[in-house]
Amino acid sequence: MADESDPTTQRTARRRTARSPRPERATRTTDTYRHLRNPFPTASVLSDDEVVHLHETALAYLQRSGIRVLLPEARHVFAAAGATIDDDHMVRLDVDLTRTLLASAPSTFSITCRNAARSVEIGGDSLMIFPAAGPPYVSDHVRGRRSGTMADLDDFVRLTQRSEVLHSTTPVVEPQDVPMAHRHLRMMRSALVLSDKVPCIYARGRGVVADAFELVRLQHGIDEQTFHERPYCWTNINTNSPRQLDVPMSLGIIDVARAGQVTIVTPFTLSGAMAPVSLAGALLLQHVEAVAAIALAQAVRPGAPVVYGAFTSNVDMKSGAPAFGTPETVRAAIASGQLARHLDVPWRSQGASTSNTTDAQAGYETMMSMLGCLTGGANLVLHAAGWQEGGLTASFEKFVLDIEMLQMLAEALQPIVVDDAELAIEAIDDVGPGGHFFGTAHTLARFETAFYEPEVFTRQNFGQWTDAGSIDAGARATGVWQRWLAEYEEPPLDDAVRDAIDDHVARRIAEGGVLPES
C-alpha cells in the first residue's frame, strides 16, 4: 500500500487529476434489486440417489399411510381425483396418481402488480425477498415491546414499500387493536393503498379469502374472469404437522388454486417436536406433507401456481422452544431446495432468528438462515426482515438492520462487469508503480457508485465513532426507520380505485365482517 504522506505520491495524484478532466458522476440506484437473480451454483447436502430415495419413500408413505384431511370438500376433491378415503378422514394417494398430479405444477410463473415494474417472476434462478409475517407483538427502542397495532402494520407496509430489496408486502405484525372479523379488511386496505408491491392474502376461511380477492380485483380494476387468468397475489398455507391439513388451510388451498393465484405450501416441521428428531426423518415428513398439499392444489386446478415451502428446523431439547438459524436450519434448507427442484417447482425458505433482541445473535442467526437460502437456491425468502423472538415479535430496528444486510447480499449477487473500461488498464499505466488511484479519472468517474454505501452500518474509525457518541448499530437503526417513515411517499393510486377499496372495506365492516374458520 502506498504511503499517502509521501510527497511523491501526493504530486503524482495531483498531476493525474490536473491533466485528467473529471467526468460527470453517475448516480447509484437500487433499482436492480427489484429483479434479483442468484448467479451461484446450488449446494447439495444429499446425493442424487438420496433425493430420489427420500422422494420415493414419501410417495410410498402417502399411498400406505396417507394424510388426515379435516375438510370434507377437500376429501371429495381427492376422491374425485382417485384417492382413497377412510372413516378417520385419512386420504391415501396411489403413487402413480401423485406423480400425475405433481406433473402439472408449473416450474415458473409471474405475479402481476398494479405497478408493472414491481411484478415478480418466481422460479428458475429468481430470488424474491419478503419481510416477516404474522408476529402478534412489535418492538422498537422508543416504545418497547407491545401488542401490534394497525398503525404499526401501516408503518411496516410503508417501510416495505420504501425498500427495493423487498418484493412483497406481508402482515409484518398482527394488529391486535382491530377486531378479528374486520382485521383482514383493514390489513388488505393497508397493503393495497400504501404499497404497489405484490400483496399477500390470509387464507383463514372462505369469507376472508373472498374479501381479499375482491379487494385485489378492485385495485387492478379487473373482473373475476380476468383475475382467474393470472396470479395477482399469494398466500401461505401451513400444514398441521405431523400429517394433517385442517379446515381453513384446506379451504385456502382450494380457493386460491381455483382462482389461479399462488399458494405456498409450508409444513412447519420442527425436528424433535412436530417432526422426528433425526433431520432425515423431519425432511421426509416435510416432503410427505408438501407433496400432499401440492397434489390437492393440482387436483383442484391443474397448473395452479404453487411453491414448495420448507420450514424444517429444530427445537431446543432443554426447553422445547423453536430454534432458528441453527446448523440444522442450514442443512435442512439446502436439502429442501434439492427436493423442490426434484419436483421442478419453486422453493420458499426463510430468514429467521430466535434472539429476543437486536444483538449479535440476531444477526448471526439470520445470516445463517440466509446462508441456507442462498446456497440452496431459494426462489422466495419469507421472514427476511424484522423477524425477532422466534417469530413472536416484529422489530423496527431489526427490520432496517435486516434490510441493510439484504441490500449487501443483493449487491453481492450483481455481476462483475469485465470490459476494457472496467479493466482500467489505462489507469493502472497512468498511476505507475508505487502510486495510488484516488485522483485518477477512472476513480473520479466511479467513486460515488463504485461500492455499496451502508445506510445503518458505519465505517467510521474508532476515533470518529467515539466523537459521534459511540452509537451502536441498534441505536442507529432507530433513527433510520424514523427517517424512512418521514421520507415515505404513498405510491400513486387513482382516486376512483382508492374509493372503491375504501367503500368495500367500510361496507363489509358495517356488515360485521367475517371471522376466520376453524
Secondary structure as the mmCIF struct_conf table of DSSP 4:
data_model
#
loop_
_struct_conf.conf_type_id
_struct_conf.id
_struct_conf.beg_label_comp_id
_struct_conf.beg_label_asym_id
_struct_conf.beg_label_seq_id
_struct_conf.end_label_comp_id
_struct_conf.end_label_asym_id
_struct_conf.end_label_seq_id
TURN_TY1_P TURN_TY1_P1 GLU A 4 SER A 5
HELX_RH_AL_P HELX_RH_AL_P1 PRO A 7 ARG A 19
BEND BEND1 SER A 20 SER A 20
HELX_LH_PP_P HELX_LH_PP_P1 PRO A 21 ARG A 28
BEND BEND2 THR A 30 THR A 30
HELX_RH_3T_P HELX_RH_3T_P1 ASP A 31 HIS A 35
STRN STRN1 LEU A 36 ARG A 37
BEND BEND3 PHE A 40 PHE A 40
HELX_LH_PP_P HELX_LH_PP_P2 PRO A 41 ALA A 43
BEND BEND4 VAL A 45 LEU A 46
HELX_RH_AL_P HELX_RH_AL_P2 ASP A 48 ARG A 64
TURN_TY1_P TURN_TY1_P2 SER A 65 SER A 65
STRN STRN2 ILE A 67 VAL A 69
HELX_RH_AL_P HELX_RH_AL_P3 PRO A 72 ALA A 81
TURN_TY1_P TURN_TY1_P3 GLY A 82 GLY A 82
STRN STRN3 THR A 84 ILE A 85
TURN_TY1_P TURN_TY1_P4 ASP A 87 ASP A 88
STRN STRN4 MET A 90 ARG A 92
HELX_RH_AL_P HELX_RH_AL_P4 VAL A 95 ALA A 103
TURN_TY1_P TURN_TY1_P5 SER A 104 SER A 104
BEND BEND5 ALA A 105 ALA A 105
BEND BEND6 SER A 107 SER A 107
STRN STRN5 PHE A 109 ILE A 111
BEND BEND7 ARG A 114 ASN A 115
HELX_RH_3T_P HELX_RH_3T_P2 ALA A 116 ARG A 118
STRN STRN6 VAL A 120 ILE A 122
BEND BEND8 GLY A 123 GLY A 123
TURN_TY1_P TURN_TY1_P6 GLY A 124 ASP A 125
STRN STRN7 SER A 126 ILE A 129
BEND BEND9 PRO A 136 PRO A 136
STRN STRN8 TYR A 137 ASP A 140
TURN_TY1_P TURN_TY1_P7 HIS A 141 ARG A 143
STRN STRN9 GLY A 144 SER A 147
HELX_RH_AL_P HELX_RH_AL_P5 MET A 150 ARG A 162
TURN_TY1_P TURN_TY1_P8 GLU A 164 VAL A 165
STRN STRN10 SER A 168 SER A 168
BEND BEND10 VAL A 173 VAL A 173
TURN_TY1_P TURN_TY1_P9 GLN A 176 ASP A 177
BEND BEND11 VAL A 178 VAL A 178
HELX_RH_AL_P HELX_RH_AL_P6 MET A 180 LEU A 194
BEND BEND12 LYS A 197 LYS A 197
STRN STRN11 VAL A 198 VAL A 198
HELX_LH_PP_P HELX_LH_PP_P3 PRO A 199 PRO A 199
STRN STRN12 CYS A 200 CYS A 200
BEND BEND13 ARG A 204 GLY A 205
HELX_RH_AL_P HELX_RH_AL_P7 ARG A 206 HIS A 220
TURN_TY1_P TURN_TY1_P10 GLY A 221 GLY A 221
HELX_RH_AL_P HELX_RH_AL_P8 GLU A 224 PHE A 227
TURN_TY1_P TURN_TY1_P11 HIS A 228 GLU A 229
BEND BEND14 ARG A 230 ARG A 230
STRN STRN13 TRP A 234 THR A 239
BEND BEND15 SER A 241 ARG A 243
STRN STRN14 GLN A 244 LEU A 245
HELX_RH_AL_P HELX_RH_AL_P9 VAL A 247 ARG A 258
TURN_TY1_P TURN_TY1_P12 ALA A 259 GLY A 260
STRN STRN15 VAL A 262 PRO A 267
STRN STRN16 LEU A 270 SER A 271
TURN_TY1_P TURN_TY1_P13 GLY A 272 MET A 274
STRN STRN17 ALA A 275 ALA A 275
BEND BEND16 VAL A 277 SER A 278
HELX_RH_AL_P HELX_RH_AL_P10 LEU A 279 VAL A 300
BEND BEND17 ARG A 301 ARG A 301
TURN_TY1_P TURN_TY1_P14 PRO A 302 GLY A 303
STRN STRN18 VAL A 306 GLY A 309
STRN STRN19 SER A 313 VAL A 315
TURN_TY1_P TURN_TY1_P15 MET A 317 SER A 319
STRN STRN20 PRO A 322 ALA A 323
BEND BEND18 GLY A 325 THR A 326
HELX_RH_AL_P HELX_RH_AL_P11 PRO A 327 LEU A 343
TURN_TY1_P TURN_TY1_P16 ASP A 344 ASP A 344
BEND BEND19 VAL A 345 VAL A 345
STRN STRN21 TRP A 347 GLN A 350
BEND BEND20 ASN A 356 ASP A 359
HELX_RH_AL_P HELX_RH_AL_P12 ALA A 360 GLY A 376
TURN_TY1_P TURN_TY1_P17 GLY A 377 GLY A 377
BEND BEND21 ASN A 379 ASN A 379
STRN STRN22 LEU A 380 LEU A 382
BEND BEND22 HIS A 383 HIS A 383
BEND BEND23 ALA A 385 GLY A 386
STRN STRN23 TRP A 387 GLN A 388
HELX_RH_3T_P HELX_RH_3T_P3 GLU A 389 GLY A 391
TURN_TY1_P TURN_TY1_P18 LEU A 392 LEU A 392
STRN STRN24 THR A 393 SER A 395
HELX_RH_AL_P HELX_RH_AL_P13 PHE A 396 ALA A 412
TURN_TY1_P TURN_TY1_P19 LEU A 413 LEU A 413
BEND BEND24 GLN A 414 GLN A 414
HELX_LH_PP_P HELX_LH_PP_P4 PRO A 415 VAL A 417
BEND BEND25 ASP A 419 ASP A 419
HELX_RH_AL_P HELX_RH_AL_P14 ASP A 420 LEU A 423
TURN_TY1_P TURN_TY1_P20 ALA A 424 ALA A 424
HELX_RH_AL_P HELX_RH_AL_P15 ILE A 425 VAL A 431
TURN_TY1_P TURN_TY1_P21 PRO A 433 GLY A 434
BEND BEND26 PHE A 437 PHE A 437
TURN_TY1_P TURN_TY1_P22 PHE A 438 GLY A 439
BEND BEND27 THR A 440 THR A 440
HELX_RH_AL_P HELX_RH_AL_P16 ALA A 441 LEU A 444
TURN_TY1_P TURN_TY1_P23 ALA A 445 THR A 449
BEND BEND28 ALA A 450 PHE A 451
BEND BEND29 GLU A 455 PHE A 457
HELX_RH_AL_P HELX_RH_AL_P17 PHE A 462 ASP A 467
TURN_TY1_P TURN_TY1_P24 ALA A 468 GLY A 469
HELX_RH_AL_P HELX_RH_AL_P18 ALA A 473 GLU A 487
HELX_LH_PP_P HELX_LH_PP_P5 GLU A 490 PRO A 492
HELX_RH_AL_P HELX_RH_AL_P19 ASP A 495 ALA A 510
TURN_TY1_P TURN_TY1_P25 GLU A 511 GLY A 512
HELX_LH_PP_P HELX_LH_PP_P6 LEU A 515 GLU A 517
#
